């Protein structure tokens, strides 16, 4: 009996939703017709190790697989590895799944795992660090036999299986490492996943065909076509007219109208945070001026200014008005109650009087001007949130001019340092992984700071986080992570805004869709409707 594909197993646990009559164009689900998905994720590379973005995580998970994966409760489950254990504090053993083949029919072995880890650790040079932080603590990796991998770490890494749950396994390809350019030609997009690569148009579309030799359950759809549609309104329109069967990142404001037209909705709270991030390093900043337009020193170097802006941010309006209740106000990285979160941090109501007093104390009694940057259509409520925040900050004298652009443009400009303060988002397997990427000091050796575009540095926080990460999974580790979170958030390097819900709409060809808290959009999360 074949084992099930991990994400497919999640779907099969979901109860089927009966197909009621609807206004959406009805077509019976024929397995040979492609599943058509409109996604906000703009896939720009076929290299599964180059960019640690949901574009890769979601879309390339059809082609590639991981040793370990996280289910819808974020629990670790066997993937290409059937088991794992710590041999010592610095040595792990992973037993691999037998009889697995790549799309070119070559066998999957321990050598492919060795190749993958060494490629990420020693070869790939991603501008944002990519996945290097996940393997930077690995000293050596070897194959003791074709189905056993032994990993030696530089120190105690008790959460190594969790770290590896983000790593896609590539096939060892002859001599040397494959380059990103080689992979982008599509000649080498060969994995073990449930779907084979067919073709793509960078940033526009991805087409896949079923892998009939897949080791797990046979995928439901013979083919899958992803259309990259960055505009939320265009995704909603495509679903409404029946042009697509699934659309992700549905704005909360459109849920009611989609339901009226016969679409069904799946949603789940996101294991992520959306926030405002400050450049705290440079002496002066682009777009930040006095009220008269003159150059001023970087105000965000002063924690009092950051706290003032946090107090002047009305998270309740963002959640209730912009997200229509499909979210929760944020005070830290993950929603309260998840492992590693702090019970002491609670979202605060705005206090404009105290905020204005803090600004005056910091030397800005009249406030200042700034450009508030962010992506348009990347996250639920992103551009609308910037407008609402600008209105709130105006009450304390800070004149914020929202500047939104497509995520690809925004991301390039943010990396180039063209912004002073911006709206961002971060998700990850666990609290400490996001803290490492977002707030830990940039450190190429440790692989931290991949998302720390504000160049925030706090040695005490770094030490607290490193100590917490050295503890075994459990209450003591969670408490140490909560303490580190309390400490760093008291310095306000970011302003947590909200934890939005992932909202996915689907039409009559799909019987049910199981949303994942990581926000993945895949064909494996769907069940086909029948006539």
N, C-alpha and C positions, 0 to 999 in steps of 0.2 A: 504493500500500500504506500503510495507516495505521500510525503509530508506536504503540508500546505505552505504556500508562500506566506511570510510573516504578516504583511499588510492584508493579504487576502483573508487570513484567519481572523483578523479584527473585523472585517466586513461580515464574514459569515456568522459572527456572534450577534450581529444586529438583527432585530426583527424586521421582516419585510413590511414595507408600507404599501397598502393597497392603492391601486391606481384609480382615482376618482376621475370623473369627466372634468375636462379643463378647457381653458381658452387657448392654451398653447397648441400649436399644430401637432396633431397626433401622428406618430409613425411607430409601428410595432418594432420592438427591438430585434433586429436580425444580427446574430453574432458576427456575420461576415462583413457588416457595415462598420466603418470606423466609429469609435466613440469620439465625439468632438468636444474638446474642452477649451474654453476661453480662460486664459490665465493672465494675471497681472505680472507674473514673473518673466522678466526679459532675459532669456538665456543668451549669454554673449560668448560662452566658451563651452567646448565639449570636453575640456580637461576636468576630470572629477576632483582634482587636487589643487586647482589654481585659486579658486575664490570660495571662501567660506560664507556663501550666501544661499538663501532658500531656492534661488534659481537652480543651483547645482543640486542641492539636497533633495528637492522635490522631483524635478524633471529627470535628472540623471539616475534616480533610484529605480527607474524602469529598466535601465541597462546594466547598472552595477549594483552590487550588494555589499553588505558589511559583515564582519565576523559576528557582531552583536547588534541587536536593534532594540529600540524602545517602543513598547506598545502604547496604547492610548492612555494608559495610566503612568507612563514614563518608567515602567518597570523593564528591566533588562531581560531579553529573551534570546535564545540561540538563533543565529543566522547561518553564516557559513562556518561558524564554530559551533560544535554541539555541546562543548563544555569548556570550562576554564577553571584554574585554581592557582593560588599563590603557593609556590614551592618554598620561598623564603621571603624576607622583606623586600628583596631586590630581584626576585626571579619569578616569572609567571609561565605557566604552560597552558597552551590552547590546543584542544583536540578539534580537528577539522572534519567537516561533513564529507563522507565518502561518496563516490560516484557522481560528482558534480562536474559539469563540463562548461567551458566557455562557448560563446556563440560560434566560434570557428571549430568546435568539437574537440579542442585540446583539453586535457584533464586539468582540473583545479587542484593545486598542491600547495604545500607549505612554501615552496620557492616563490610563489606568486605573492604571498603575504610578506615575505622578506623583501622582495622587490618593491612592493607598495610602500612599506614603512620607510625604507631607505630612500626612495624617490622623494617622498615628502620631506624627510628630515635633512637630506643632503643635497638635493638637486633643485627642486622647485623654488623659484624666487618670486613670490607673490608680493605686490606692492603693500598689501595689508597684512601680510604674514600668512594668509591662507590657513592651512590646517597644521602648520608647523608646531604651534603650541601644544597640540595633542600628542605629538611624538617627540618633543624636544627633550623629555626626560628619559628617553630610551637610549641606553648605552650600546646595546648590541641585540640583534635579532638573528635567530638561526633556525634551521630545519633539522630537527633530530631524526625525523623520518618523514616520508611524503605527506603524512597527515598529522604531524605534530610540530607546533611552533613554540620555541622557547624564547622569551623576551627577558633580557637583563636590563634593569633600570639603574639610573645614576644614584637613586636614593629610594626611599620608601614611597611608592605611588599606589595607595590603597584603592584608588578609583580608576585604575588603568582600563578595566573592561568598559567602563562608562566612556572614557576618552575614545576608545577604539570604536564605539558605537557611531561615531561620526565619519569614519574612514571607509571610503569605497575601495574595494579590492580590484586591482588591475592585473592583467595577465603580464607575466614576464615576457618581454619582447626582445629576444636575441641579446646582442651586446649593447651595453650602455642603457641610458634612460631615455624614454620617449619625451620629446619636447611638447610644449603646449601647441606650437604651430603644427606639429605633426598630427596631433589629435584633432585640431580644428579643421584639418582637411577631411575628416570623417573616415579616413582609411583604417584607423585603429580603434574605433569606438566599439570595443569588444569586451563584454562583461559576462556575468553568469545570470543576469536578471531575467525576469519573466517576459521582457520585450527586447527585440533586436532593433538596433538603429537602422532606419531606412534613409532619411535625408533630413536636412534642416536648412533654414535660412536664418542666419545670425540675427537675433533680436526680433524675429518675425514668426517663425513656425518651427515645429519639431514633429516629425512623422515616424511612427514606430510600427513594427509588425510583431505578432505573437511569436514567442520562442516555444515551439512545440516540443522541444527537448528539455524543457525546464524541469529541474529536480523536484519542484513542489507541484501544487495543484495547477492544472492548466488554466491560464488566464481567461477571463470571461470574454474578452473582446479580441477579435482577430487582428484588429489594427486600432491605433490611437492617433489622433491628430490634435496637437496643441496649437492654438492660435494665440500669439502674444498680443494682448489688447491692454495697453496701459491705462486707458481711460475707463473709469468705473461706469460712466454712463453708457459707453459703447459696449461694455461687457453685459450690462443689464439689458440693453437693447437686443444684443445677439441672442440672449437666452429667451427674451420675450417673444421674439419672432421665430424661434425654433431653429435658428442658424447653428446653435451649439446645444449640447446636451447638459453640460455642466459649466458653471461660471464661478470663479472664486473671488474672494475679497469683495463681496457684495456690500455696498453702503447700507447702513442700518435704515436710512431714510427710505430706501427702495424696497424693503422687505414686504411691507403691507401691499404695495401695488403689485409686486411679483406674485404674492399669494392670490390676489384677486384674479390674476391672469392664469392661475392654475399651476404655477411652479411650486415645488416643495423647497423647504429650507432646512439645512442642517447647520448647527452652530455649536461651538465649544469655547470655553475660556482659554485664552492663550497663555502658554508658558513663556512669557516675554514681557518686556516693558517698552513703552514709548515715552520719550523724554525730551527735554531740552538740554543741550550740551554747550558748554562755554569753552572758548579758547582762553586758557588761563596763563599761557606762557609768554606770548609776545608783548612787547612794550606798548605798541599801538596796534589798532585793529582796523581792517577795512570796514567802512560803513558805520563806524562808531564815532560820533562827534558830539560837541557841546550843543546846547539848544540854539546857539547862533551859527552853528556849522563849522566851528573850529576844531582842530585836532586836540584830543585829550588822551591822557594815559589810559591804558587798558583798565577799565573799571572792574573787570571780572577777576582780577588778581586779588581783590578784597572779598573775603567770604561774606562780609556784611551786605555787599551789593547782591551777591548770589542769593542770600537768604531773603533779601527784600523782594527780589523778583519772584522767589518761590511763594512768599506770603501774598503776593499780588496776583497769583495764578488761581483762577477759580476752576478746580477740577470737576466740581459738581456740574457746572454748565457743560463742560466738555462731554461728560458721560451721559447726562440726561438729555441734552438738547442735540448734540452732534452725533453721538453714538446711539441715541434713542434707547438707552438702557442696556445696550449690548456691550457692556464693559463695566469695569470697577475702577474707582480712583486709586492711584498708585502712590505709595510712599517709599517703595524699595524695588528691588529687581523683579521678584516674582510675587504673585498674589499672596497675601498673608495666609499662613497655615501650611504652605508647602515646605518640604524639608530645607533647612538652612535659612529660612526667613525669620525676621525678628518680630516678636509679639509687641515690642515697645513702639514700633514705628506705625503710626496711623495717619492717614491723609488728614490734613488740617484744612479748615475753612479759611477763605481769604481774610486777611487782616490788613486793610489798606492803610489804616492809621499807623500801625507798627511798621509796615513796610516803608512808608514815606519817612518816618523818623529814622529808620536805619540808613536810608539813602542820604539823608541830611548829615547824619553822623559820619558817613563815609566821604563826605565832601561834595555831594551832588543834591543840594536842597531843591534845585529846579529840575532835576532829572537830566536826561541826555537823549540823544537820538541813536537809533541803531537799525540795521537791516536784519530781519528775522527770517532766516532761510529754511527751506524745507522741500521735500519732494511732493509732487502732485499725483495722487492716485496710487502711491506705493502702499500706504497703510490706510485702514479705515479712518476717515475723519482727519487726514493729515492737513490738507490745505485749509479746511474750515477751522481746524483747531488753531492755526496760526492767526487767523482773523480774530477769533475770540480772545486769544491771549493778548494780542495787540490792543484790543479794547480794554482789557483789564489793566494792563500796564500803563495805559494812558492816565488812569486814575491816580497814579503816583508820580506822574510827570515824565515817564519814559515813553518816548514816541517811537514805536516800532513799526517799521515798514515791511510787511510780509513780502517775500520774494520766493515764488515757487517755480519749479521746473521739473521736467521728467526725471525719474530717478537716475538714469544713466548720466544725465548732465549734472544733476545735483551731486552725485557721488564723485564724479571727476573733479568738480570745483571744490568740494569739501576736502578731498585728498590733497588738492593743490594749495590749501590754506586760504581760499578766497572768502571764507565766512568767519564771522566773529562769534555768532551764536546760531544754533540751528536745531531743528527737530530731527530726531533719529529714532531708531528702533533696534532692539537687540533681543535675541532669543538664544537658547542653548539647552544642553542636556540637563544642567543643574545650575544652582545659584552660583557656585564657585567658578564655573566655567565662564559665565557671563561677567562676573566680577573681574576675573583675570583679563578678559578681553576689553572690557569697557573702562575700568577704573584703576587697574594695576598699572604701575609705571611701565612705559614701553621698554622692553628688554628683549633684544633678539635672541640672546642665549636661552632665556626661559620661554621665549615665545609669547610673552604677555603684551597687552596693550594694542592688540590688532584693531580694536574699535575706539581706542583712546585718542581720537582726533584732536581733542582739546589739550593734549600733552600734560594732563594732570599727573603730579607726582607727590606721593606721600609715603615716606619710608616706613613709618610706623604701621600704616595700613598694609603695606606690602608684607611686612614681617608677620602681622596678625593673620593675613590670608594664607601665607606660606605655611605657617604653623597649623592652621585649621586643615589645610589640604594634606598634611602629613598624618592625620588621624584616620582610623578605620571608619567606614560607613556606620552611622548610628547616632544616638542622642548627643554624645560628646562632640562629635564633628559638627553636627547641626548647630549646637549651642555656640561653638567657636566661630562658625560662619555668621551666625546672628550677631555676635559681639563685633566682628569685623565690619558688618553692615551698619550697625549702630554707629560705630566710630566714624566711618567714611561719610555717611550721610549727614552727620553733624557738621561736616565741612562743606556740604552742598556743592560738590563738583558737577552734578547734574540736577535737573528738576524732574523727578518722575511725574508723569502726567496720568497715564491710565494703562490698564491691562485690558485691551480690547478683546472681543470675541471674534473668532474666525467664523465668518458667515459664508456659506456656500449654497448656491441655488442650483436646482437640477430639474430637468424636464421629464416628460412621460416615458422616454426610452430608458430611464434609470429608475430602478425600483427603490433603492436606498443608497445613502451615502453616509459613511462614518467619518466624521471630522476628527482630526488629530490635533492635540494641543500645540504641537510644533508648527502647525500651519501648512503642512505638506498638502499638495494637490496631486493626486495620482489616480490612474485608472484602477489600481488595486483596491481603492477605497469605495468602489462602486459595485453594485449588483445590477445586472441587466433585467429590465422588465420583460415579461412574456405576454404574448397576445391573449 
